[in-house]
Every structure is written in structure tokens, then in C-alpha cells.
Amino acid sequence: MKIIRVDMAAGEITNQEVVPAFIGMGGRGLTSFYVNKEVPPKCDPLGPENMLVFAPGFLSGSSLVNSSRFSIGAKSPLTGGIKESNVGGTVAADMARIGISAIIVEGLPEKNRSYILKIDKEGNAVLLDASGLWGKRTYDLVKSIKETHGENHSITCIGPAGELQLSAASIQSTDMDGRPCRAAGRGGLGAVMGSKGLKALVVEKTKGKSTQIQDLEAFKSSAKIFAQAVMKDEFSSEVLPALGSAVLVEPINAAGAFPTRNARQGQFEDADKISGETMAQVIKSRGGKTTHKGCSGCIINCSNEFVDEKGTYVTSSLEYETIWSMGGMIGNNDLDAIATLDFLCDDIGLDTMSTGVAIAVAMDAGYKAFGDAKAAIEMVEEVATGSDFGKIIGHGPARVGKHFNNDRVPVIKGQSIAAYDPRAIQGMAVTYATSPMGGDHTAGWVVESNLEAFGGTLDPFSAKGQVEVSRNAQLHMAVVDTVGICDFAQTGFGAPDGLENVCKMIRAKSGKPFSAEDWNTTGKKIIRIELEFNKNAGFTKELDRLPKMFYEEPLPPHNKVVVISDEEMDTTFNF
């Protein structure tokens, strides 16, 4: 396995062996390792000293199901701290199969120069002029690249938002159908990619190849056990294929934890109009696909293809977080408008969560009325034009709040919360506040521990047990993101000796010892590295706090506030 280094200033590409960090792991562990090791913490995120690291998960490209997760790391222009943003699709598997552990992009190109980085199936990399592609939206871009280089490529790219170096810019990656609809949305890493003049990473697809495994038979045996557990679990084998992540709309809304109208309420009265069940009915009635494979090696098929009334493709995949951010959060009950907004964000290259919350903050300030879907679409379109107001939206909710002098801005470390109000699920308050990544639900999703509907036993309105459950979830997810297993496939850990079974696969691939104890140690090592970078960047414990609105404004219908004390928050990573 090798690392490809790309010097954008010199236009040079070099190869090097992987530094044996984290027992040779990939994904988040590798991106955070290199960012902490080589990026000056106080550098300009859009300057020459920052670098962008692409790394497939350690188990990506293998026969393990649902292991095609791709980590992208850098210093974030949104949070000012370390960031790993995660995406599915096909690129992780294709990179791993040709023996690439990471691509490190550093330096800045000459002014007005832009490139695509193309890698063939032998692992040879070349920078190609992209001046004719700069300015294109992602769907048109992918079409142009395939016309020139052929269909047989995974493409990871930016749209106009990344080119404009906006703080909510995403990096889009192609799915199994070659559409740039999978998003590494969080942290504004599309802006970093844009600053480096890199329009797209183009990786030739491979067939019949697999990443190198030291003990193939042992790996296959454990991979089979994992896959069987995924398919035996009702949620991953039946619910997700039928409804996708949108299945969460109804139960989270029922729990009063669905942030609505810029988090002024915890329930959306029209949740039934945008629920997973309604979405599935609409898609079926129009001839779309409710069960769709979006990522290499997926056996869950939680993706979907949303189509309009004429059966024409609109977007894929319409997921829970977007239904919330472009639905309840802005008071919009129009599923078609939500789908359009999802497509526009993918096409322009914007994080749907940050953008939806930015719109909600603008509406909360009185700029437009809550529920005005037409106005929301116009605001997103304005981002692509590069207008002054479009840039404000494209920089995310904190910038919008400052513009309108509205202090009701639900962000932590500059990044918006996700679709779980921390006043109704106290454990999410801990994750949002203490994660090195900013307000990130995937860093430590503790909903299942809090809500009875998910088998939870904690009181969601109490501080008791919340720090511990968030800490454990964050340590675990740091390693999940490192090995590259899809979050929804974590039902595979439900196999007998589930964690040990995954550790067997790590041992079989690396040929080195790795135990359940090593799993936990690795999680701590990754979190420590990320906290170290943030501390050196100037972060203090005062940043591990939620906005005042969550402590001072009781959330209907339960009328609760966040009750986790500052002292308790500060014990989260005392290890």
C-alpha cells in the first residue's frame, strides 16, 4: 500500500510508503494522523500550509460488506479545527483495490490554474488541466469527465461552492450509477479542495481485484459472519431497504426531538407529510426506486431514487438529515421541494445540513417566512451565482446569524447541529459539544441509548449516564470511521463475539495482533490526536459548549433545556 503526495504549487506527484501509524490503518485514523502531524494548527485553512487527505477505510476494497467508506481530512474552514468528513459511493473501494492508502494534496497552484487528479488502475497518478471544467456544477462535470475519460471511473469533485471557497462547501462523490450524489458534507472541506485548484479526483475502476489480505481464509470467514448478522437484523435487512434513513422522521418527531423552525419547537406538525413512509409511497407511485444500492459492496440498499410526477429522476438518496434540514427545520412540508433542494446542494456542492440550518436562521430573522419552499430554493440557487447574499448562505448558519444580527444560531464550533435536538436527547448535547469535529451527530450517535422506541434505557431529559454513553460512542465511531464500515452496517457487530469478529478481520488483513482492547486504545489514540490539534489551534474548553438557546429556551412539547453542566462536559475525554 502506498501514499500519493500531490504538490499543487510545483505540479509534482510522488509516492511513499505508509507510515505505520495505527497498525497500518486508514480512513479517519490516517487523515487525522497526517493533518495533526503536518498541518500547522494555526494556519489559514485555505492557505498553502493546509492539506487535504483522502483515505479509504482500512477494510475498504475487501470482501467485507458495507465497507466502502471514504475519509477526507483537513483543517476545517468552518470550525477552524481538525476535520474528517466521510462519504460512501465507489471511490474508497476502487482506491484500496489498486493499493492506495491515502492521497495527500498540499500547496496552492498558480493563480487561475485548476486541475483534475487522475489515477489509473495501476495506481499511476497525473495532474490534468481542468480550466475547461472550472465553473461546472457536479452533474454536468461528471458527464464531461466521463465523455473524455470513459465511464469506468469513480469521481470525487466539487461544484461552484467549493470553487468559491465557501465554508459549507461539500465534496461530492459518485454512487454505483455514476451520479455525484454522495456527499462528504461536513466541515467545508469542499472549500479546501477549491483553494487547491483541484476540481476532481478521478480513479479508474477495477474489477476482480481486492485489497491485499494476509490471511484470506480467516478474513472471509469473519466477513461472512458479519454479513449474516447484518441480514438477520430487522432494521438493516427490512426497515432500511424499505424506508432508508428517513424511517427516523416519525419516531424522532414523536419523541419531541425533531428541531423545527430553527429549533423553536421539537415537533413538526406536518412530519407525516415528509416521513419515510410517505416518501416511499410517493416514490413507488411515480415509478422510482425505494430500494437502491448507492455504495460498493452494500447489501443493505438503503438508498433511493426520488422522481417527479413524470417519473423523471430528481435526486438520490433522499435521507433523514436532509428531510429534516430542508423540511422541518425551515417549516417546509413539501417533499418535492425537499428533493429539489437536495439535488441543488449536490449539484452546487453544499452540505445540506449546514445549508438548511443557514436558511432556517435567515427565516428566523424574518428574511423570508418559515415554510416558503420557493424562497429556500432561490436562496440555494443564489449560492451558485456567487452573489453577496449567496456567499453568506454558502458560508453557513453562523455567517447568516451575524449578517442578520440573529443570535439564535444552533452551531457548535461553527458547525450546525443535526436532526436531533439536544434538549430532548441530552446525550446528543454531549456529542455535539465535545466532539473534536464540531456539531456532528455521526461522531457519537446516542439516540438508541436515550429513546425507549430504540431500546434505550437512559432518561433522555436527565444528565445521568450521558457523558459516559457519548464518550463510548465517540471512541467507538473513531475506529469505525477508520476501518471504513458503514454506520448502518453496525448491526454486523451484533454477531456472536461481534467486536472480536471485526478484530479478527483487522488481524487477517494486517497480519498483526489486534484485539478488542486495541480497538478501544485506537479510538482513544485518534481522539487524542484530534484534541491535540484543536488545542494547538487555540481551542479551549469554553468551545465545548452549546449555544445559549439550548440552555435557556425550553423546547416544546416537553419544555426541557440542556441540563449537562459545564463540569460534566469537561470530563468527557478524561482518559
ABEGO torsion letter per residue (X at the ends): XBBBBBBAAAGBBBBBBBBBBGGGBBEAAAAAAAAAAABBAABBAABAABBBBBBBBAABGBABBGAABBBBBBBBAAAGBBBBBBBBEAAAAAAAAAGBABBBBBEBBBBGBBBBBBBBAAGBBBBBBAAAABGBBAAAAAAAAAAAAEABBBBBBBBAAAAAGBAABBBBBBBAAGBBABBBABGGAAAAAAAAGBABBBBBBBBGBBBBBABAAAAAAAAAAAAAAAAABAAAAAAAAAAEAAAAAAAAAAAGABBBGGGABABBAAAAAABAAAAAAAAAAAGBBABBBABBGBAAGABBBBBBAAGBBABOBBBAAAAAAABAAAGBABAAAAAAAAAAAAAAGBBAAAAAAAAAAAAAAGABBBGBAAAAAAAAAAAAAGBAAAAAAAAEAAAAAAAAGBABBBBBGGBBBBABBAAABAAAAAAAAABAAEBBAAABBAAAAABAAAGBABBAABABGAAAAAAAAAAAAAAAAAAGBBAAAAAAAABBGAAAAAAAAAAAAAGBBBBAAAAAAAAAAAAAAAAAAAAAAGBBAAABBBBAAAAABBBOAAGBBBABBAAAAAAAABX
